[in-house]
Amino acid sequence: MFIDTSHTYDQTLAELRKFEPFVRKGGLITLHDIMSCPPVLDAINDFLTEKDNFRFYKFFHNNGLAILRKI
C-alpha cells in the first residue's frame, strides 16, 4: 500500500488505521514526504505505538520515504 495524500497528521493516522487490517503479514505500507511534511512522520510514530507487529524503515532523501513491513 502507498500513502501519499493530504500530508496532515489526522488524515495520515486515519488512513493507517483504516487500511492496515488489509495488509497481510509480510506486506508493506509506504508513505512519502516524511521529512518535508513532519505531521506524516508524527502520525506514523503514533500509529506504531498502537502496534507491535511492524518494522519501520526510514529513507531521508527526496523528501523522505517510510516503509512499514508487517511482521
C-alpha angles and dihedrals in degrees: 000000000000121000117193104141134118097342093221122132096237095046094047094048091046092051092049092050094045100047103031093085089063093057111092127213109291091022125127136230114196126191127188131213098032091148102039093045108040094188088068091057091044091054092049092051092049091046090053091054086065094050134055098183102078136086114211121214120184128199115189103194125092095025091313136282129219124202119193114192116197112225 
